Amino acid sequence: MLKRICVVVFAVSVFASSQVDAHHSTRTVPDWVVREFNEGKRCRRWEGLMRKHRLPVRAFSYICHRESRGNTFAHNEHDPHSGSYGLWQVNGSWTTVTSQVCKTPWGDMTALYRPSCNAAVAAYLYREEGLAPWGF
């Protein structure tokens, strides 16, 4: 019985520590981003969508402001891989992710002009890469 308890405690502690490390190292919102958000550099209109997709609101509201000023049809054609699209300026290099997450034909990056698709892809990228796709 004691051996079984020790195995369970060990498994729980390993799982918990891996979760803390994964979330702590790649998902910490820099202090300067919080300051920018607090100073009004944010996209309030889309914060409900961010919550729906479990995105950290302070970081992604600021990113939305910085990248697109809340314009769902924002397109930076100068970025590599056909540019960046939508509210969070998802780069064209994420074509496969976009088609899988948004259930659209491969290569149809215009799907990222839909806020729900852009948020879903941003949430996927955030879960997989943290804030790195946005330069943090």
C-alpha positions in Angstrom: 0.0 0.0 0.0 2.8 2.5 0.9 4.6 1.7 -2.3 1.4 2.5 -4.3 1.0 5.8 -2.5 4.6 6.7 -3.2 4.2 5.9 -6.9 1.1 8.1 -7.1 2.7 11.0 -5.2 5.8 10.8 -7.5 3.6 10.7 -10.6 1.6 13.7 -9.5 4.7 15.7 -8.5 6.4 15.0 -11.9 3.2 16.0 -13.8 2.8 19.1 -11.7 6.4 20.2 -12.1 6.3 19.7 -15.9 3.1 21.8 -16.1 4.6 24.6 -14.1 7.8 24.6 -16.1 6.0 24.5 -19.4 3.7 27.4 -18.5 6.3 29.4 -16.7 9.1 29.5 -19.2 7.3 30.3 -22.4 4.1 32.0 -21.2 5.2 34.8 -18.9 3.9 38.1 -20.1 6.7 40.7 -20.0 6.1 43.6 -17.6 6.4 46.2 -20.4 3.5 44.5 -22.2 1.4 44.8 -19.0 2.3 48.5 -18.8 1.4 49.1 -22.5 -1.9 47.3 -21.9 -2.6 49.4 -18.7 -1.8 52.6 -20.7 -4.6 51.8 -23.2 -2.8 50.0 -25.9 -5.3 47.2 -26.2 -8.2 45.9 -28.3 -11.2 45.9 -25.9 -13.6 44.9 -28.6 -11.9 41.5 -29.0 -11.1 40.7 -25.4 -14.2 38.5 -25.0 -13.0 36.4 -28.0 -9.6 36.1 -26.3 -11.2 34.8 -23.1 -13.3 32.4 -25.2 -10.1 30.9 -26.7 -8.3 31.0 -23.3 -5.7 33.5 -24.4 -4.1 35.7 -21.8 -6.1 38.9 -22.3 -3.4 41.5 -21.3 -0.8 40.0 -23.7 -3.2 39.3 -26.6 -5.1 42.5 -26.4 -1.8 44.4 -26.6 -0.6 42.2 -29.5 -3.9 42.8 -31.3 -3.4 46.6 -30.8 0.3 46.4 -31.9 -0.2 44.1 -34.9 -3.5 45.2 -36.4 -5.1 48.0 -34.3 -8.1 45.7 -34.2 -8.6 45.5 -37.9 -9.8 42.0 -38.9 -8.6 42.6 -42.5 -5.1 43.7 -41.6 -2.5 42.2 -44.0 1.2 42.8 -43.9 2.2 41.6 -47.4 5.9 42.3 -46.6 6.2 39.5 -44.0 7.6 36.2 -45.4 5.4 33.3 -46.5 2.7 35.4 -48.2 2.5 37.9 -45.3 0.6 38.0 -42.0 -3.1 38.1 -41.6 -5.9 39.4 -39.3 -6.1 40.6 -35.7 -3.0 38.8 -34.4 -1.1 38.9 -37.7 -0.7 35.1 -38.0 2.1 34.5 -40.5 1.6 32.6 -43.7 4.1 30.0 -42.6 1.3 28.6 -40.5 -0.7 27.4 -43.5 -1.0 23.8 -42.4 -2.0 24.8 -38.9 -4.6 27.3 -40.2 -6.2 24.8 -42.5 -6.4 22.2 -39.8 -7.6 24.5 -37.0 -10.1 26.4 -39.1 -11.0 23.5 -41.3 -10.3 25.3 -44.5 -8.6 24.3 -47.8 -4.8 24.3 -47.5 -3.4 27.6 -48.6 -6.5 29.7 -47.9 -5.0 32.2 -45.6 -8.0 34.6 -46.1 -9.7 32.4 -43.4 -7.5 34.3 -40.9 -9.6 37.5 -41.6 -12.4 35.8 -39.7 -11.8 36.7 -36.0 -12.8 33.3 -34.8 -10.3 31.5 -37.0 -7.5 34.0 -36.2 -8.2 33.6 -32.5 -8.3 29.8 -32.8 -4.9 29.7 -34.6 -3.4 32.2 -32.2 -4.6 30.0 -29.3 -3.1 26.9 -30.9 0.2 28.7 -31.5 0.2 30.0 -27.9 -0.4 26.5 -26.5 2.4 25.1 -28.7 5.0 28.0 -28.8 4.0 30.5 -26.0 4.5 34.1 -27.1 7.4 33.3 -29.4 5.5 33.6 -32.7 4.9 37.3 -31.7 8.5 37.9 -30.9 8.5 37.5 -27.1 
